[in-house]
Amino acid sequence: MFLKKAKRSKGQVLIEFTFCMFIILLMLWSMVQIMGWVSRDPVARRQAHHDLLRSGGSIGQQLDTYFYEPIPLNAIWMP
């Protein structure tokens, strides 16, 4: 009788394990995406500032804090 219960719940354990692994992989993938989005904007900002400084513009242009427009992060799905 005990073996019949073990065989019956074996499939349930497999399904639950698969579902948990899918959720964990989804969470890991989303963390990687978020880290990519977070690092993309500062890198582009640094490159734009470097280009502005190397362009030989006036001091006023080099000291302007609004030399850069942030990139869209695509973090929200819009239909």
C-alpha positions as CSV (number, residue, x, y, z in Angstrom):
1,M,0.0,0.0,0.0
2,F,2.8,2.4,0.8
3,L,4.4,1.8,-2.6
4,K,1.2,2.7,-4.4
5,K,1.1,6.1,-2.7
6,A,4.8,6.6,-3.5
7,K,4.3,5.9,-7.2
8,R,1.2,8.1,-7.4
9,S,3.0,11.1,-5.8
10,K,6.2,10.6,-7.8
11,G,4.7,12.4,-10.8
12,Q,3.5,15.3,-8.7
13,V,7.0,15.7,-7.3
14,L,8.4,15.8,-10.8
15,I,5.9,18.4,-11.9
16,E,6.5,20.6,-8.8
17,F,10.3,20.3,-9.3
18,T,10.0,21.3,-13.0
19,F,7.8,24.2,-12.1
20,C,10.2,25.4,-9.4
21,M,13.2,25.2,-11.7
22,F,11.3,27.1,-14.4
23,I,10.5,29.9,-11.9
24,I,14.2,30.0,-10.7
25,L,15.5,30.2,-14.3
26,L,13.0,32.9,-15.1
27,M,14.2,34.9,-12.0
28,L,17.8,34.4,-13.0
29,W,17.1,35.5,-16.6
30,S,15.3,38.6,-15.4
31,M,18.1,39.6,-13.0
32,V,20.6,39.4,-15.9
33,Q,18.3,41.6,-18.0
34,I,17.9,44.1,-15.2
35,M,21.7,44.3,-14.7
36,G,22.1,44.9,-18.5
37,W,19.5,47.7,-18.5
38,V,21.0,49.3,-15.4
39,S,24.6,49.4,-16.8
40,R,23.6,50.4,-20.3
41,D,22.6,54.0,-19.4
42,P,25.7,55.0,-17.4
43,V,28.0,53.6,-20.1
44,A,26.2,55.6,-22.8
45,R,26.3,58.7,-20.6
46,R,30.0,58.4,-20.0
47,Q,30.7,57.9,-23.7
48,A,28.6,61.0,-24.6
49,H,30.4,63.0,-22.0
50,H,33.8,61.8,-23.3
51,D,32.8,62.7,-26.9
52,L,31.7,66.2,-25.8
53,L,35.0,66.8,-24.0
54,R,37.1,65.6,-26.9
55,S,35.1,67.6,-29.5
56,G,36.8,70.8,-28.5
57,G,33.5,72.7,-27.7
58,S,33.2,75.7,-25.5
59,I,33.6,75.6,-21.8
60,G,29.9,76.3,-21.4
61,Q,29.0,73.2,-23.5
62,Q,31.4,71.0,-21.5
63,L,30.0,72.2,-18.2
64,D,26.3,71.8,-19.3
65,T,24.7,69.0,-17.2
66,Y,22.0,68.4,-19.8
67,F,24.3,67.2,-22.6
68,Y,22.8,63.7,-22.6
69,E,19.3,62.3,-23.2
70,P,18.7,58.9,-21.4
71,I,18.2,55.9,-23.5
72,P,14.8,54.0,-23.2
73,L,15.2,50.9,-21.0
74,N,12.2,48.9,-22.4
75,A,11.5,47.7,-18.9
76,I,7.7,48.1,-19.3
77,W,5.8,46.1,-22.0
78,M,3.4,48.4,-23.9
79,P,1.0,46.8,-26.4
